[in-house]
Each structure stands twice: as structure tokens, then as C-alpha cells.
Amino acid sequence: MNIGVMVESFRLGLFKGLEAAAQVGAQGVQIYATTGETHFAQLVGARRAELQKALADHGLVVSALCADFGGHGFQVAAENPRRIDDSKRVMELGLELGTRVVTTHIGVVPGDRAHPRYAVLAKACEQLGAFGHEIGATFAIETGPEPAEVLAAFLADIGLPRGIGVNFDPANLKMVLRADIPRAVAALAPYIVHTHAKDGVNLQPFDAELLYNPPADNQGAPTKWSDYFREVPLGEGQVDFPAYLAALKSAGLQKVFFTIEREVGTDPARDIRLAVEFLRRQAALLN
């Protein structure tokens, strides 16, 4: 099993985060390339060389870069030219750092192909997928707000053989949609190039569309996200990891990176260390 860690999850900064990732026994790291000291425009020249040396010194590879620029993803056509150009620069940086995978949230893919947002998202992803295909990188859409079958149909409509893929986050699917994770893996298997190792619980059903794209008057939209779902340490939530890992193995995907993402909690280093141990136990049981 290839285990990675989102460097930012340690909340220690870049270089101390790399040291911490090596100490817990990770093989790789995912790095945000859209903010602060790791913004793609900052990682140039001597700074990039310093990062490459630190990765080598700690025996780490980059499992993926994160190109999440926040906001509404690629749902707003007027914002997309800049977002697409910035995402291309992140993909180029990824290749420089030794990874072909760049992940992001694109926004909510509508189940109805006639929805105006569907065409906006498809156009942006077609451009990024084509660029990825050209340079040998993959623009990986993170799972979460829409059912796996909807995302799979969306990717099939785009129709690129390479250049576009999926970053599979089982916790997002479980927390937002109460999804059947093995079924979701089966639907998206041809596109999965990276995964997040994360766990969570759904506390009550809700409309994901209202959560991610609330109406202007906010009527009916969830006002407190913590009333609806909660991220928890690995193995303590509703993701059935034995079934999930078995589904990945059946699809021939057991060698993708499982990158631990811990976005909450008071002691992330402890949670990450326990997550590494949990994943290793699950891998041993699977084998």
C-alpha cells in the first residue's frame, strides 16, 4: 500500500510537515499548490530546488498536488479562463516535482445534462483534460457532491482517454450522500488515479445542491454543516474500509496512493500516525 499524507494536515508548515510525514512512515505527500508558501507562483527557482531536496532527503515522493482554488470551482463561466490557466500551471509544476496527478473540486455536477452548469463544467474539464493529455498529467476531480454514477457519466461524456481522472474520497461520498462505497468504486474505477484516506459520518440526510449552491435567499439551505456531517479519525466513521479496499483491489487499484487528509481535530499528528497504522493493518488483512 502506498500511503501519503496531505502536508497541510499537520499544520506545521511545509518543511516541518515533510519531516513529520517521514516520521510517521509515509511514502508520499500531497501539497496544496494554491495558497501561501506552496502557491505555484512561489515554488520557483531556489525555492523549488529546496523543496525537491527536502523531498529527497526524507525519502518522499509527491503523490499529487492540490489545485483547489476555492469558491465555486469551475461552475462560473466568467471565472474559468483564469482558473483554467492557473490549473495548467499547477499541472506543469506537478511534473517538475515528479507527480502526474493534480486534484481539485470542480463544483457540483448536475444529474441533468440539460442543466446550464453541466456544459460550463464540461467545457472547463475538456480543456484541462486535453492539456493534461498533451503534457502527460491527469486532472483528477475529487468525489463528493454528486453520486459516483453522475460523475462517471460526466467523464464519459467528455470522452478523453487520458488527461482527466478521479481523486476518490470515500468520506466525502459517505458524509454527503451516504453512498455505497464499493458500488462507487465500481462506477469510477476506470478513472481513479489517487485516493484520499479519510473517514466521516452523515448525521442526517440533506440536499447536496442546497449545501454547495444555496439559493440567493438561502431558503432551505443547511445553515450549520456540523449538523449534517462530521469528519472523524480513520476507522471511526461510516466508511467500511475492508469493503472499500477490497473493491479497489478487485479493480486493480490497490497500488494507487492512499493520502491521509485530516481537516479537523485538536491533535492532527496523532490522528495521522494512527491513520497510517490503521491503513497498514487493513492492507495486511486484505493480503
N, C-alpha and C positions, 0 to 999 in steps of 0.2 A: 504494500500500500504506500502510495506517495502522499505524505502528509505535509501540508503547508499551513502557514499562519498569515492572516492579514496583519501586517506590521502595525498598522494604526490601532489594532485591538489592544495592544499592550499599553498604549497611552504613554510611551516613553520617548517619543521622537524616533527619527529614522535609524540612527546608528545604534542606539541602545536597544531599539526594537529588534534589529538584526541580531544583536548579541543574545537577546532573550529568546529569540526563535531558535537559535542554535542550541542554547542551553536546554530547551525542552525537547530537543531531538527532532525538530522539523527538518525536512529536506529542502523545502522551498518557502518562499514568501510571496504574497500578493501585495502590491503597493498602489496606493491612490496616486494618480498622476494628474490630479485636477485641483490641488489645493496646497497651500503652504510650501514647505521646503521641498516637497516632492512634485510640485506642479511641473508639467512637462517643459515649460519655458525656463524653469530654474535648473533643471537637470541637464546642463550643458557644460562642455569643456571640462575644467578641472573637477567640477562637482560631480559630473557623470563618471569620470575616471575614479574618483574617490568612492563612489557607490559600488562600481564594478570591483574595485579592490576589496572593499569590505565584504561583499558577497563571496568572493573567492576565499578570503581569509577565514570566513565562518563556514565554508563548505556548503553554501546555499545557492540555489538557483531561483530565478523568478518564475513562479508558477503562472502568473498573469499580472497584467496591470489593470487598474480600475479607471475607467473613463467616465465616471458618473459626475455630470456637471450640475446635478440637482434640478430644481424647478419641475417642469412638465416633460422632461425627457425630449423626445422628438415629436411631440404632439402639436406644436405650434409652428406652422409652416414658415412664418416670417423669421423665426429664430434659427431655423435649421441650417442655413448656409454657414453661419459662424460655428455652430455646434458640430456640423459635419467636418469642417476644416480642422477644428481643434481635435476631434476624434481621430482624424487621419494622422495628425502629428503624434498622438499618443501611440497609435499603431506602429509608426516608424520608430518611436522610442523603444517600444517593446522589443522589436527586432534587434535593436542595438544592445539591449540588456539580455538578450537570449531567450525571449519568450515570443511565441506566435499568437498568444491569446490576450485579447482586451475585452473586459466585461463592462456591462452597464445596464441600467434600467432604461427602457425606451419610452415608458408610459403604458397605458392600458390598451391592449389590442382589442378592439370590439369584436364580438362574435358575429356581427352582421357586416359582411363585406361591403354593403352599400353605405355604411356609416362614413361620413366625410373624413373622420380621423383615420380610418383604415388606409386610405390612399396616401395620406400625408406620411404616416409611419412607414408604409411600404416603399415610398419613393426614397426616403432617407436611408432605409436599410438596404435597398438595392444599391445605392451609391456607395455605402460603406462596405457592403459585401463585395462589390466589384473591385473596390480599391484593395480590400484585403486579399482577394484572389490574385490581383496583379502583383502584390509585393510578397505574398506568402504568409499572410497573417489571417487571423479569424476574429471577426467582430461578434462577440458572444452575448446574446441577450439573456439577462437574468430572469429566471422564472419568478412568478409571484402573483401579479394581479389578475391574470386571466387563466382559465383552465389550460392544462397542457395540450389538449386536443385543439383548442383555438390557436395556440401558438404554433403547433405543428402545421396546421392548415395554412397559417400565415407564411411560415417559412417555405412551405411547398409552393405557394403562390409566387413567391419571389423567385424560386427556381434556380438559385445559384448552386453549382456542385460543391464549391468550396468558398471560403471567404466570409461565410456567416454561420453562426452556430448558437449554442446554448450554454450558459453557465447555470447548472442545475442547483437550485437552493431548495432542499426539501422542506425546511422550516417555513419559508415564505408560502409555499403551496399549502402546507398544513395550517398555518396560522390564519391565512386569509380565506382559504377555500375549503378547508377540511378535506383536502384531496387524498385520493388513494395513491400513495407514492409509487408503489411498483407499477401501477397502471400508467402513471405519468411518465415514469422512466421508459416504459414500452412505447409510448406515443412519441417521445422526443429522442429516443436512442440514436437515430442517425445523425443528430445534430450536437449531442453533448460532447464538449471538449474540456470542460472544467466543472468542478462542483464546489459548493460551499458546505462545510461541515457545521451545521447549526441546528438547533432544536427549539421548539416552541409549542405553545398551546393556544388553541382557539377557545375563547371563553363563551362566545355566543355568535350566532350567525349574523352576517351583515352583508350589505351590498358593496362589493369592492369598488364599483364605479363611483358610488357616493363618497367613499373614503378617499379615493385618489383624485377624483374630479368633482368636488362638491358643486352644486348649483350656486349661482350668484347670491341667492338669498339664504344659502346654507340649510334650507329646509330638508329635513330627513337625513342629513349627513351626520355621521358619528362625530361627537364633539371631543371625546376623550378616548384616544386609541387604546389606552390600557384597559378600558372596559371590554374590549373586544378580543384582544390577543396579547400574548406576552412571550418574549424570548426567555428561554431558560437554559441552564447548562446542558451540555450534550448528554443524552441518555436519560434526562429527567422530564422530557416532554412527550408529545404525541407522535413524533416520528419513530416508526418501527424500524430501527437501524438494521437488525438482522434481515428483515424482508427487503429493505432498501438496498443493502449491499449485495444481497443475493440477486436482485433484479439487475443491478449494474453488471455483476459477474456474468449473468446469463446473456446480457447484451454485449459482452466482450469489452466492458468499460472499466474493469477493476483497476486498471493502471492510470486512469486519469487522476489528477490531483484532488485530494480532499483538503480544501483550505479552510481552516478554522476561522470563523468570524464571530467575535464576541462584542456586541454593540452596547451591552448594558452590564450591570454588576459592579460591586464595590472592589472586587479583587480579581481583575481580568487575568493576571499572570497565573494565579492559582487555577482559575477555570480553564485556561488554555492548557496548562500542564495536565490537568485531569482529562481534558478532551483528547489529548494525544494518547494518554494511557487507555482511554475508553476505545478509541479507534483501533489501537493495536490489539486489544483483546477481541474486538469484533472481527478483525481480519484473521486472527488465529483460529477463532471458532469457525469461520467461513471455510478456511482451508482444511 
